Amino acid sequence: MTDPTPAARHVAFDWGGVFTVGTFDGRSTQNLAERSGVDVARVRESYFRHVRQLEVGAWTLPQFWEVMGQETGITLPYADFEALYLGSIDDNLPMYATLAALPRQVRVGLLSNNYPVVCDHLRRDPRFARFDALVFSNEIGQKKPHPDAFTALADAMGVPASQVAFVDDVQENIDAARVAGFHGLLYHHDHHAAFEGELGAWLSLPVGASG
């Protein structure tokens, strides 16, 4: 007997470093240091020591900022901090174009180590309507590369992990995705055209400018 039609293939993405240019954390801490006049090393020491509390949903963003303000001496009101924080997002526009061009039969997911307020901001973005599944670490209480994060992604996608390519800019997360059964695609915004070719080959469908 001939083999049946091959199973459809799908894709899921990380957010920071994939849908953004560079790291959101690096840009937000730099912007905060410039706005406040506090040395960036001091800002980052506090930020990165506590950011996991945001990533796993243990703290709200106002709680996080209260602790950071006390430790760094920055007196910026929370509302100003939130505006600066969200304003630190630098969109990787070619990836958004790729997302919009994906054929409708392709299910699209997101798995992001992310923060309260930021993930709400992303959900309000009309471009995110293309996603079929959004999984944020702060909402599931676990972050990549933990296996539970990838289990949550597979459950949200509603298809076997073996039928999903996972796109991330961090090799450790790609390795974890592969262990969980996903097809891993390492991404860098400087090589977007090559990435589209890889994704198109995986999907066996035209993707973006490579299609």
PENORPE-V486118 format. One record per helix or strand of 2 or more residues. SS is the DSSP state (H for helix, E for strand). FROM is the first residue (numbers start at 1). LEN is the number of residues. If there is no record, write none. Layout:
BEGIN
SS_FROM_LEN / SS_FROM_LEN
END
This chain:
BEGIN
E_10_4 / H_24_13 / H_40_16 / H_61_12 / H_78_9 / H_93_9 / E_108_5 / H_118_6 / H_126_5 / E_133_4 / H_137_4 / H_147_11 / H_161_3 / E_164_5 / H_171_9 / E_183_4 / H_189_15 / H_208_3
END
